[in-house]
């Protein structure tokens, strides 16, 4: 029942994660988009924050040195909101997307 993007009867399909298989599905017209959740950056900065917190450093809301913003959540915890761009046929081949660097 799935129809490729642009065909009559196509239903838009958007996924999340931004894994290489989703990028292939975008290129093949099987899905329209995915949200690129940078798993590599999540891990990298999680470890960085753990090390810095263990050294006694504290953090505040605001811009970071790596292109994201720390926000205070309603429960009082802080969250580093790393960019998670929408990937479509227009930018699916962008080499900066983590799904294009994952092996």
Secondary structure, 3 states (H helix, E strand, C coil): CCCCCCCCCCCCCEEEECCHHHHHHHHCCCCCEEEECCHHHHHHHHHHHHHHHHCCCCCCCEECCCCCEEEECCCCCEEEECCCCEECCCCCCCCCCHHHCCC
